[in-house]
Amino acid sequence: MAKIYKDKDVDLSILSKKVVAVLGYGIQGRAWALNMRDSGVKIIIGVRPGKSFDLARQEGFEVYSVSEAVKRADIIAVLLPDMTQPSVWSAEIAPNLRRGMNVIFAHGFNIRFGLIKPPNDVDVVLIAPKAPGKAVRDEFVRGWGVPALVAVHQDFTGNALKTALAVAKANGFTRVGVIETTFAEETETDLIGEQNVLVGGLLQLLKYGFEVMVELGYQPEVAYFEAINEAKLIMDLIWERGLTGMLLGVSETARYGGLTVGPFVINEDVKRRMREAAERVRNGEFAREWVNENQRGALKLRELLKQVQNSQVERIGEELRMMMRSG
């Protein structure tokens, strides 16, 4: 059974005399910084010159270079993009770490696949919110929060978990619940979920659903509503009520058709290929491929994105979204 931490389990006073440096002021970094400041934590920002630097300063933070922020902090939250982290770590973070510091990651990718290797005399923890940065901030402001995962990779001080949980509480995560995990489990399940379901599988399913109807002669606009637009309504039902609640919330015809035809379309062969994709994550093959792709300038990624942007389904979708927004 998973270990879940709530507000009552966590002592926020651990952070009372600490300085937390948020490295990166993007979607997650900004949300964390604002949340923790609202919780009474001393926050500084480490970021390179540019729009993020200016925004953080405008919003009242002390802003420094990454290296200077690390020097001034007791705890650092590395909230930079995954592929940016290794070079910044080598050049600006690692040389400025001090014995006993606490290093926080929001995703375990670089630790799990050995792209970053912290020294042995610092704590290394994971706090992974299970929501985008906008929701992290919005839910905190309304007095609630989003769930998160927590893990310890290195516990040099003996207080790594307590400190991580205090940071989680300062972000509102323990209002909902923080589940204890490992760097490997968080990283692997995150990548497998993105590829098989949330981004890869779902995108391909929506595209094929649209294309099949268009190829059969149905109007693209009608096909878009049936295959894509209404998918949000179904996901909302699942989010609110669960799988059974969703099924009970649609017509009996939809219920019967879905339960009988769904396993025919998404069959055991699909599940087998999902396992193959999952093994590529687990054995590091996907990580090596993505690192090499990024080092080549992400040319393949840009080409694939361009294909989606230029597709019929995207053109039709944009027209319909504009129609629904007008008036």
C-alpha positions as CSV (number, residue, x, y, z in Angstrom):
1,M,0.0,0.0,0.0
2,A,1.4,3.4,-0.9
3,K,2.6,5.7,1.8
4,I,0.7,9.0,1.5
5,Y,1.6,12.2,3.4
6,K,-0.9,14.9,4.3
7,D,-0.5,18.3,6.0
8,K,-0.7,16.9,9.5
9,D,2.3,14.7,8.8
10,V,4.6,17.5,7.8
11,D,6.5,20.2,9.8
12,L,6.8,23.3,7.7
13,S,9.0,25.0,10.4
14,I,12.0,23.0,9.0
15,L,12.2,25.7,6.3
16,S,12.0,28.7,8.7
17,K,15.7,29.5,8.6
18,K,16.4,28.2,5.1
19,V,16.9,29.9,1.8
20,V,15.3,28.1,-1.1
21,A,16.6,28.9,-4.6
22,V,14.2,28.1,-7.4
23,L,16.4,27.5,-10.5
24,G,14.3,28.4,-13.5
25,Y,11.3,30.7,-13.6
26,G,9.1,28.9,-16.2
27,I,5.7,27.4,-15.7
28,Q,6.7,25.2,-12.8
29,G,9.4,27.4,-11.4
30,R,7.1,30.5,-11.1
31,A,4.3,28.5,-9.5
32,W,6.6,26.9,-6.9
33,A,8.3,30.3,-6.1
34,L,5.0,32.1,-5.6
35,N,3.4,29.3,-3.6
36,M,6.4,29.0,-1.3
37,R,6.7,32.7,-0.8
38,D,3.0,32.8,0.1
39,S,3.7,30.1,2.7
40,G,6.4,32.2,4.4
41,V,9.5,30.6,2.9
42,K,12.5,32.7,1.9
43,I,12.8,32.3,-1.9
44,I,15.4,33.5,-4.3
45,I,15.5,32.9,-8.1
46,G,18.3,31.6,-10.2
47,V,17.9,32.2,-13.9
48,R,19.7,33.4,-17.0
49,P,19.1,36.9,-18.3
50,G,16.0,37.3,-20.4
51,K,12.2,37.4,-20.0
52,S,12.1,35.0,-17.1
53,F,14.8,37.1,-15.2
54,D,12.8,40.3,-15.8
55,L,9.5,38.7,-14.8
56,A,10.8,37.3,-11.6
57,R,12.2,40.6,-10.6
58,Q,9.0,42.4,-11.5
59,E,7.2,40.0,-9.2
60,G,9.3,41.0,-6.3
61,F,11.9,38.3,-6.0
62,E,15.7,38.6,-5.5
63,V,17.0,37.3,-8.8
64,Y,20.6,36.0,-9.4
65,S,22.5,34.0,-11.9
66,V,22.1,30.2,-11.4
67,S,25.6,29.9,-9.9
68,E,25.1,32.9,-7.5
69,A,21.7,31.6,-6.4
70,V,23.2,28.2,-5.6
71,K,25.9,29.9,-3.5
72,R,23.3,31.8,-1.5
73,A,20.8,28.9,-0.9
74,D,20.5,26.0,1.5
75,I,18.0,24.2,-0.7
76,I,17.8,24.3,-4.5
77,A,14.9,23.3,-6.7
78,V,16.1,22.4,-10.2
79,L,13.2,23.4,-12.3
80,L,15.0,23.8,-15.6
81,P,14.0,21.8,-18.8
82,D,15.3,18.2,-18.6
83,M,17.7,18.6,-21.5
84,T,19.1,21.9,-20.2
85,Q,19.8,20.5,-16.7
86,P,23.0,18.5,-17.4
87,S,25.0,21.4,-18.9
88,V,23.8,23.9,-16.3
89,W,24.6,21.4,-13.6
90,S,28.2,20.9,-14.7
91,A,28.8,24.6,-15.3
92,E,26.9,26.4,-12.6
93,I,25.3,24.1,-10.0
94,A,27.9,21.4,-9.1
95,P,30.8,23.8,-8.6
96,N,28.8,25.8,-6.0
97,L,27.2,23.0,-4.0
98,R,28.1,22.8,-0.3
99,R,28.1,19.9,2.0
100,G,24.7,19.1,3.4
101,M,22.6,21.1,0.9
102,N,19.3,19.7,-0.3
103,V,18.8,19.3,-4.1
104,I,15.3,18.9,-5.4
105,F,14.2,17.7,-8.8
106,A,10.7,17.8,-10.1
107,H,11.3,14.9,-12.5
108,G,13.8,12.1,-12.1
109,F,15.0,11.8,-15.7
110,N,18.6,13.0,-15.3
111,I,19.2,11.1,-12.1
112,R,17.5,7.9,-13.3
113,F,19.5,7.7,-16.5
114,G,22.8,9.0,-15.1
115,L,23.0,12.3,-16.9
116,I,23.5,14.1,-13.6
117,K,25.6,12.5,-10.8
118,P,25.4,14.5,-7.6
119,P,28.3,14.4,-5.1
120,N,27.8,12.1,-2.1
121,D,27.6,14.8,0.5
122,V,24.3,16.4,-0.5
123,D,20.7,15.3,-0.1
124,V,19.0,14.5,-3.4
125,V,15.2,14.3,-3.5
126,L,12.3,14.4,-5.9
127,I,9.0,16.4,-5.6
128,A,6.9,15.7,-8.7
129,P,3.5,17.5,-8.9
130,K,1.0,15.6,-10.9
131,A,-0.3,18.6,-12.7
132,P,1.0,21.4,-15.0
133,G,2.4,24.5,-13.3
134,K,-0.7,26.6,-13.9
135,A,-2.8,24.2,-11.9
136,V,-0.1,24.0,-9.2
137,R,-0.5,27.8,-8.7
138,D,-4.3,28.1,-9.3
139,E,-5.2,25.3,-6.9
140,F,-2.9,26.7,-4.2
141,V,-4.5,30.2,-4.6
142,R,-8.0,28.7,-4.1
143,G,-6.9,27.1,-0.9
144,W,-6.3,23.6,-2.2
145,G,-3.5,21.9,-4.2
146,V,-2.5,19.2,-6.5
147,P,-1.2,15.7,-5.6
148,A,2.5,15.0,-5.9
149,L,5.1,12.3,-5.6
150,V,8.1,12.4,-3.3
151,A,11.3,10.3,-3.4
152,V,14.8,10.2,-1.8
153,H,17.8,9.4,-3.9
154,Q,20.5,10.4,-1.4
155,D,19.9,11.1,2.3
156,F,23.3,12.5,3.5
157,T,21.9,14.6,6.3
158,G,19.3,12.1,7.6
159,N,16.6,14.8,7.0
160,A,16.2,14.6,3.2
161,L,12.6,13.3,3.3
162,K,11.5,15.7,6.0
163,T,12.9,18.7,4.1
164,A,11.3,17.5,0.8
165,L,7.9,17.1,2.5
166,A,8.2,20.6,4.0
167,V,8.8,22.0,0.5
168,A,5.8,19.9,-0.7
169,K,3.7,21.4,2.0
170,A,4.8,24.9,1.2
171,N,3.4,24.3,-2.3
172,G,0.1,22.9,-1.1
173,F,0.8,19.4,-2.3
174,T,0.2,17.8,1.1
175,R,-3.3,19.4,1.3
176,V,-4.3,16.7,-1.3
177,G,-1.7,14.0,-0.7
178,V,2.0,13.2,-1.5
179,I,2.8,9.6,-2.4
180,E,6.2,8.2,-1.6
181,T,7.9,6.6,-4.5
182,T,11.4,6.2,-6.1
183,F,13.2,8.2,-8.8
184,A,13.0,5.1,-11.1
185,E,9.3,4.6,-10.6
186,E,8.4,8.3,-11.1
187,T,10.6,8.6,-14.2
188,E,9.6,5.4,-15.9
189,T,5.8,5.7,-15.2
190,D,5.9,9.3,-16.3
191,L,7.5,8.5,-19.6
192,I,5.5,5.4,-20.2
193,G,2.2,7.2,-19.5
194,E,3.2,10.1,-21.8
195,Q,4.1,7.8,-24.7
196,N,1.5,5.1,-24.4
197,V,-1.5,7.1,-23.3
198,L,-1.4,10.8,-22.5
199,V,0.5,12.3,-25.5
200,G,1.4,9.6,-27.9
201,G,-1.4,7.0,-27.7
202,L,-4.2,9.6,-27.2
203,L,-3.0,11.8,-30.0
204,Q,-2.8,8.9,-32.4
205,L,-6.2,7.5,-31.4
206,L,-7.8,10.9,-32.0
207,K,-6.2,11.4,-35.3
208,Y,-7.1,7.9,-36.6
209,G,-10.7,8.3,-35.3
210,F,-11.0,11.5,-37.3
211,E,-9.3,10.1,-40.4
212,V,-11.4,7.0,-40.6
213,M,-14.6,9.0,-40.6
214,V,-13.3,11.4,-43.2
215,E,-12.1,8.5,-45.4
216,L,-15.6,7.0,-45.2
217,G,-17.0,10.2,-46.7
218,Y,-18.3,12.0,-43.6
219,Q,-17.8,15.8,-43.3
220,P,-14.5,16.7,-41.5
221,E,-16.3,19.1,-39.2
222,V,-18.7,16.5,-38.0
223,A,-15.9,14.0,-37.7
224,Y,-13.9,16.4,-35.6
225,F,-16.7,16.9,-33.1
226,E,-17.3,13.2,-32.8
227,A,-13.7,12.0,-32.6
228,I,-11.9,14.8,-30.8
229,N,-14.1,17.6,-29.4
230,E,-16.3,15.2,-27.4
231,A,-13.2,13.4,-26.1
232,K,-12.8,16.3,-23.6
233,L,-16.3,15.7,-22.3
234,I,-15.6,12.0,-21.8
235,M,-12.4,12.7,-20.0
236,D,-14.1,15.2,-17.8
237,L,-16.6,12.5,-16.8
238,I,-13.8,10.1,-16.0
239,W,-11.9,12.7,-14.0
240,E,-15.1,13.5,-12.0
241,R,-16.7,10.1,-11.6
242,G,-14.2,7.4,-12.6
243,L,-14.6,4.8,-15.4
244,T,-17.8,3.4,-14.1
245,G,-19.2,6.8,-13.5
246,M,-18.4,7.8,-17.1
247,L,-20.1,4.7,-18.5
248,L,-23.2,5.5,-16.4
249,G,-23.1,9.0,-17.6
250,V,-23.5,8.2,-21.3
251,S,-26.3,6.6,-23.2
252,E,-26.9,2.8,-23.1
253,T,-26.1,2.7,-26.8
254,A,-22.8,4.4,-26.2
255,R,-22.1,2.2,-23.2
256,Y,-22.8,-1.1,-25.1
257,G,-20.9,0.0,-28.3
258,G,-17.9,1.2,-26.3
259,L,-17.6,-1.9,-24.1
260,T,-17.9,-4.3,-27.1
261,V,-16.0,-2.5,-29.8
262,G,-13.3,-0.8,-27.7
263,P,-11.4,-4.1,-27.0
264,F,-11.7,-5.0,-30.7
265,V,-10.0,-1.7,-31.7
266,I,-7.5,-1.4,-28.8
267,N,-6.7,-5.1,-28.6
268,E,-4.0,-7.3,-27.1
269,D,-1.7,-6.5,-29.9
270,V,-1.8,-2.8,-29.0
271,K,-1.1,-3.8,-25.4
272,R,1.8,-5.9,-26.5
273,R,3.3,-2.9,-28.3
274,M,2.7,-0.7,-25.3
275,R,4.8,-3.2,-23.3
276,E,7.5,-3.0,-25.9
277,A,7.5,0.8,-25.7
278,A,7.6,0.6,-21.9
279,E,10.6,-1.7,-22.0
280,R,12.4,0.9,-24.2
281,V,11.9,3.4,-21.3
282,R,13.0,0.9,-18.6
283,N,16.2,-0.2,-20.4
284,G,17.2,3.3,-21.2
285,E,16.9,3.0,-25.0
286,F,14.4,5.9,-25.2
287,A,16.5,8.2,-23.0
288,R,19.6,7.6,-25.2
289,E,17.5,8.3,-28.3
290,W,16.1,11.5,-26.9
291,V,19.5,12.8,-25.7
292,N,21.0,12.1,-29.2
293,E,18.0,13.7,-30.9
294,N,18.3,16.8,-28.7
295,Q,22.1,17.0,-29.3
296,R,21.3,17.0,-33.1
297,G,19.0,20.0,-32.6
298,A,15.8,18.1,-32.3
299,L,15.3,18.0,-36.1
300,K,13.1,15.0,-36.0
301,L,10.9,16.5,-33.3
302,R,10.5,19.7,-35.3
303,E,9.5,17.8,-38.4
304,L,7.0,15.6,-36.6
305,L,5.4,18.7,-34.9
306,K,5.2,20.4,-38.3
307,Q,3.3,17.4,-39.7
308,V,0.7,17.7,-37.0
309,Q,0.5,21.5,-37.5
310,N,-0.1,21.0,-41.2
311,S,-2.6,18.2,-40.9
312,Q,-6.3,18.4,-42.0
313,V,-7.5,17.6,-38.5
314,E,-5.5,20.5,-37.1
315,R,-6.8,22.9,-39.7
316,I,-10.4,21.8,-39.1
317,G,-10.0,22.0,-35.4
318,E,-8.7,25.6,-35.5
319,E,-11.7,26.7,-37.6
320,L,-14.1,25.1,-35.2
321,R,-12.4,26.4,-32.1
322,M,-12.6,29.9,-33.6
323,M,-16.3,29.4,-34.3
324,M,-17.0,28.3,-30.8
325,R,-15.1,31.2,-29.3
326,S,-16.7,33.9,-31.4
327,G,-19.8,35.7,-30.1
